Amino acid sequence: MSLGNCCREIMLVPHLAKYLHQSPAAIYALVHRGMIPYHKKGKRLYFLKSEILAWIKEGKQKSDLEQQAEVYIKNRKITKR
């Protein structure tokens, strides 16, 4: 991996705000609440694109069918044969 590719994987607050279509203040609020992965060096915050993508995927909502299946499995009585 060249240094150029590495730097494209690291974002600062303004870049992340633009990437997520949020304001910089919203990004700082997520950091303050510990809700978003970040790295801090001195006073500067850094965000790795791979960690941000994983964080977004963690928030994936289940479909109605997935939720119904989960409820069914939890509520189903297991009978011994």
N, CA and C atoms as an extended XYZ file, in Angstrom:
243
Properties=species:S:1:pos:R:3:atomname:S:1:resname:S:1:resid:I:1 pbc="F F F"
N         0.849       -1.180        0.000 N   MET     1
C         0.000        0.000        0.000 CA  MET     1
C         0.887        1.233        0.000 C   MET     1
N         0.658        2.095       -0.919 N   SER     2
C         1.458        3.315       -0.975 CA  SER     2
C         0.939        4.325        0.036 C   SER     2
N         1.754        5.299        0.339 N   LEU     3
C         1.364        6.330        1.283 CA  LEU     3
C         0.134        7.080        0.789 C   LEU     3
N         0.022        7.261       -0.514 N   GLY     4
C        -1.139        7.953       -1.079 CA  GLY     4
C        -2.437        7.243       -0.765 C   GLY     4
N        -2.455        5.910       -0.891 N   ASN     5
C        -3.651        5.137       -0.566 CA  ASN     5
C        -3.962        5.196        0.917 C   ASN     5
N        -2.936        5.149        1.745 N   CYS     6
C        -3.112        5.196        3.189 CA  CYS     6
C        -3.787        6.503        3.604 C   CYS     6
N        -3.330        7.603        3.041 N   CYS     7
C        -3.876        8.906        3.417 CA  CYS     7
C        -5.329        9.063        2.997 C   CYS     7
N        -5.737        8.377        1.951 N   ARG     8
C        -7.134        8.444        1.542 CA  ARG     8
C        -8.024        7.656        2.491 C   ARG     8
N        -7.433        6.788        3.289 N   GLU     9
C        -8.183        5.992        4.254 CA  GLU     9
C        -8.344        6.727        5.583 C   GLU     9
N        -7.609        7.805        5.779 N   ILE    10
C        -7.676        8.583        7.010 CA  ILE    10
C        -8.440        9.874        6.728 C   ILE    10
N        -9.422       10.153        7.587 N   MET    11
C       -10.227       11.359        7.411 CA  MET    11
C       -10.155       12.218        8.672 C   MET    11
N       -10.216       13.516        8.468 N   LEU    12
C       -10.339       14.469        9.555 CA  LEU    12
C       -11.814       14.844        9.692 C   LEU    12
N       -12.151       15.587       10.725 N   VAL    13
C       -13.554       15.931       10.985 CA  VAL    13
C       -14.263       16.538        9.771 C   VAL    13
N       -13.686       17.533        9.096 N   PRO    14
C       -14.412       18.108        7.952 CA  PRO    14
C       -14.671       17.096        6.835 C   PRO    14
N       -13.690       16.231        6.598 N   HIS    15
C       -13.843       15.216        5.545 CA  HIS    15
C       -14.920       14.207        5.927 C   HIS    15
N       -14.894       13.758        7.188 N   LEU    16
C       -15.884       12.787        7.647 CA  LEU    16
C       -17.280       13.390        7.635 C   LEU    16
N       -17.391       14.641        8.041 N   ALA    17
C       -18.694       15.313        8.032 CA  ALA    17
C       -19.264       15.338        6.618 C   ALA    17
N       -18.438       15.669        5.658 N   LYS    18
C       -18.885       15.695        4.269 CA  LYS    18
C       -19.236       14.285        3.801 C   LYS    18
N       -18.422       13.304        4.147 N   TYR    19
C       -18.630       11.907        3.750 CA  TYR    19
C       -19.956       11.368        4.295 C   TYR    19
N       -20.294       11.741        5.554 N   LEU    20
C       -21.521       11.256        6.195 CA  LEU    20
C       -22.706       12.211        6.025 C   LEU    20
N       -22.488       13.310        5.305 N   HIS    21
C       -23.535       14.321        5.103 CA  HIS    21
C       -24.048       14.850        6.452 C   HIS    21
N       -23.101       15.169        7.317 N   GLN    22
C       -23.398       15.707        8.645 CA  GLN    22
C       -22.597       16.990        8.832 C   GLN    22
N       -22.921       17.714        9.868 N   SER    23
C       -22.137       18.903       10.194 CA  SER    23
C       -20.935       18.476       11.045 C   SER    23
N       -19.875       19.269       11.033 N   PRO    24
C       -18.754       18.963       11.923 CA  PRO    24
C       -19.187       18.892       13.392 C   PRO    24
N       -20.136       19.730       13.787 N   ALA    25
C       -20.633       19.703       15.170 CA  ALA    25
C       -21.270       18.352       15.495 C   ALA    25
N       -21.961       17.764       14.533 N   ALA    26
C       -22.579       16.453       14.743 CA  ALA    26
C       -21.501       15.383       14.924 C   ALA    26
N       -20.412       15.490       14.194 N   ILE    27
C       -19.306       14.537       14.328 CA  ILE    27
C       -18.679       14.672       15.715 C   ILE    27
N       -18.438       15.914       16.152 N   TYR    28
C       -17.875       16.118       17.485 CA  TYR    28
C       -18.809       15.566       18.559 C   TYR    28
N       -20.118       15.697       18.369 N   ALA    29
C       -21.083       15.161       19.332 CA  ALA    29
C       -20.995       13.634       19.396 C   ALA    29
N       -20.853       12.975       18.250 N   LEU    30
C       -20.709       11.514       18.224 CA  LEU    30
C       -19.425       11.086       18.937 C   LEU    30
N       -18.356       11.845       18.732 N   VAL    31
C       -17.085       11.548       19.402 CA  VAL    31
C       -17.253       11.727       20.903 C   VAL    31
N       -17.851       12.824       21.311 N   HIS    32
C       -18.035       13.131       22.732 CA  HIS    32
C       -18.839       12.036       23.430 C   HIS    32
N       -19.842       11.487       22.747 N   ARG    33
C       -20.686       10.422       23.315 CA  ARG    33
C       -20.051        9.040       23.183 C   ARG    33
N       -18.909        8.955       22.515 N   GLY    34
C       -18.250        7.670       22.326 CA  GLY    34
C       -18.995        6.747       21.389 C   GLY    34
N       -19.718        7.326       20.454 N   MET    35
C       -20.561        6.537       19.560 CA  MET    35
C       -19.907        6.216       18.223 C   MET    35
N       -18.758        6.810       17.940 N   ILE    36
C       -18.116        6.628       16.647 CA  ILE    36
C       -16.636        6.311       16.876 C   ILE    36
N       -16.073        5.400       16.098 N   PRO    37
C       -14.652        5.081       16.286 CA  PRO    37
C       -13.756        6.223       15.802 C   PRO    37
N       -12.776        6.568       16.623 N   TYR    38
C       -11.851        7.639       16.251 CA  TYR    38
C       -10.502        7.400       16.908 C   TYR    38
N        -9.522        8.128       16.440 N   HIS    39
C        -8.180        8.107       17.006 CA  HIS    39
C        -7.808        9.547       17.276 C   HIS    39
N        -7.093        9.781       18.369 N   LYS    40
C        -6.714       11.134       18.725 CA  LYS    40
C        -5.204       11.201       18.898 C   LYS    40
N        -4.604       12.164       18.249 N   LYS    41
C        -3.169       12.420       18.365 CA  LYS    41
C        -3.043       13.906       18.666 C   LYS    41
N        -2.626       14.218       19.880 N   GLY    42
C        -2.612       15.618       20.282 CA  GLY    42
C        -4.042       16.114       20.385 C   GLY    42
N        -4.322       17.210       19.721 N   LYS    43
C        -5.681       17.761       19.728 CA  LYS    43
C        -6.477       17.378       18.489 C   LYS    43
N        -5.848       16.644       17.595 N   ARG    44
C        -6.477       16.327       16.313 CA  ARG    44
C        -7.156       14.957       16.346 C   ARG    44
N        -8.350       14.877       15.738 N   LEU    45
C        -9.086       13.624       15.629 CA  LEU    45
C        -8.897       13.036       14.239 C   LEU    45
N        -8.705       11.726       14.195 N   TYR    46
C        -8.548       11.009       12.936 CA  TYR    46
C        -9.563        9.873       12.878 C   TYR    46
N       -10.076        9.605       11.697 N   PHE    47
C       -11.053        8.549       11.484 CA  PHE    47
C       -10.562        7.663       10.347 C   PHE    47
N       -10.534        6.356       10.575 N   LEU    48
C       -10.153        5.422        9.529 CA  LEU    48
C       -11.408        5.022        8.758 C   LEU    48
N       -11.347        5.135        7.452 N   LYS    49
C       -12.507        4.840        6.623 CA  LYS    49
C       -13.029        3.423        6.866 C   LYS    49
N       -12.132        2.461        7.020 N   SER    50
C       -12.545        1.074        7.252 CA  SER    50
C       -13.332        0.945        8.557 C   SER    50
N       -12.913        1.664        9.598 N   GLU    51
C       -13.628        1.623       10.873 CA  GLU    51
C       -14.978        2.319       10.775 C   GLU    51
N       -15.045        3.393       10.017 N   ILE    52
C       -16.315        4.106        9.837 CA  ILE    52
C       -17.294        3.219        9.079 C   ILE    52
N       -16.833        2.540        8.042 N   LEU    53
C       -17.716        1.648        7.281 CA  LEU    53
C       -18.216        0.502        8.158 C   LEU    53
N       -17.348       -0.069        8.993 N   ALA    54
C       -17.767       -1.135        9.913 CA  ALA    54
C       -18.780       -0.601       10.920 C   ALA    54
N       -18.573        0.618       11.411 N   TRP    55
C       -19.483        1.256       12.361 CA  TRP    55
C       -20.859        1.454       11.726 C   TRP    55
N       -20.890        1.863       10.477 N   ILE    56
C       -22.157        2.045        9.766 CA  ILE    56
C       -22.869        0.708        9.616 C   ILE    56
N       -22.111       -0.331        9.257 N   LYS    57
C       -22.704       -1.666        9.079 CA  LYS    57
C       -23.270       -2.213       10.379 C   LYS    57
N       -22.648       -1.895       11.517 N   GLU    58
C       -23.147       -2.345       12.813 CA  GLU    58
C       -24.544       -1.807       13.089 C   GLU    58
N       -24.862       -0.665       12.541 N   GLY    59
C       -26.154       -0.034       12.776 CA  GLY    59
C       -27.247       -0.523       11.843 C   GLY    59
N       -26.944       -1.528       11.031 N   LYS    60
C       -27.925       -2.050       10.078 CA  LYS    60
C       -29.156       -2.546       10.828 C   LYS    60
N       -30.316       -2.114       10.386 N   GLN    61
C       -31.574       -2.529       10.980 CA  GLN    61
C       -32.058       -3.807       10.317 C   GLN    61
N       -32.648       -4.677       11.102 N   LYS    62
C       -33.175       -5.917       10.553 CA  LYS    62
C       -34.476       -5.632        9.826 C   LYS    62
N       -34.735       -6.413        8.788 N   SER    63
C       -35.992       -6.279        8.063 CA  SER    63
C       -37.125       -6.816        8.933 C   SER    63
N       -38.363       -6.521        8.559 N   ASP    64
C       -39.520       -7.012        9.305 CA  ASP    64
C       -39.516       -8.534        9.371 C   ASP    64
N       -39.184       -9.184        8.265 N   LEU    65
C       -39.159      -10.643        8.227 CA  LEU    65
C       -38.091      -11.195        9.169 C   LEU    65
N       -36.918      -10.567        9.201 N   GLU    66
C       -35.859      -11.002       10.111 CA  GLU    66
C       -36.287      -10.834       11.559 C   GLU    66
N       -36.964       -9.722       11.870 N   GLN    67
C       -37.431       -9.484       13.227 CA  GLN    67
C       -38.499      -10.508       13.619 C   GLN    67
N       -39.426      -10.810       12.710 N   GLN    68
C       -40.475      -11.798       12.986 CA  GLN    68
C       -39.857      -13.173       13.211 C   GLN    68
N       -38.862      -13.537       12.409 N   ALA    69
C       -38.205      -14.834       12.551 CA  ALA    69
C       -37.493      -14.925       13.903 C   ALA    69
N       -36.850      -13.854       14.308 N   GLU    70
C       -36.147      -13.839       15.583 CA  GLU    70
C       -37.118      -14.007       16.746 C   GLU    70
N       -38.238      -13.305       16.691 N   VAL    71
C       -39.261      -13.421       17.733 CA  VAL    71
C       -39.824      -14.841       17.759 C   VAL    71
N       -40.088      -15.408       16.598 N   TYR    72
C       -40.619      -16.767       16.502 CA  TYR    72
C       -39.667      -17.770       17.148 C   TYR    72
N       -38.387      -17.651       16.831 N   ILE    73
C       -37.392      -18.579       17.372 CA  ILE    73
C       -37.277      -18.425       18.890 C   ILE    73
N       -37.304      -17.196       19.385 N   LYS    74
C       -37.207      -16.965       20.825 CA  LYS    74
C       -38.421      -17.509       21.565 C   LYS    74
N       -39.602      -17.391       20.972 N   ASN    75
C       -40.840      -17.780       21.634 CA  ASN    75
C       -41.219      -19.242       21.414 C   ASN    75
N       -40.577      -19.888       20.489 N   ARG    76
C       -40.919      -21.274       20.154 CA  ARG    76
C       -40.523      -22.213       21.289 C   ARG    76
N       -41.411      -23.088       21.623 N   LYS    77
C       -41.122      -24.068       22.663 CA  LYS    77
C       -40.356      -25.220       22.009 C   LYS    77
N       -39.264      -25.580       22.620 N   ILE    78
C       -38.469      -26.685       22.112 CA  ILE    78
C       -38.967      -27.971       22.770 C   ILE    78
N       -39.392      -28.903       21.970 N   THR    79
C       -39.908      -30.168       22.496 CA  THR    79
C       -38.892      -31.264       22.253 C   THR    79
N       -38.773      -32.146       23.235 N   LYS    80
C       -37.837      -33.266       23.095 CA  LYS    80
C       -38.560      -34.396       22.374 C   LYS    80
N       -37.844      -35.095       21.563 N   ARG    81
C       -38.427      -36.224       20.845 CA  ARG    81
C       -37.889      -37.502       21.367 C   ARG    81
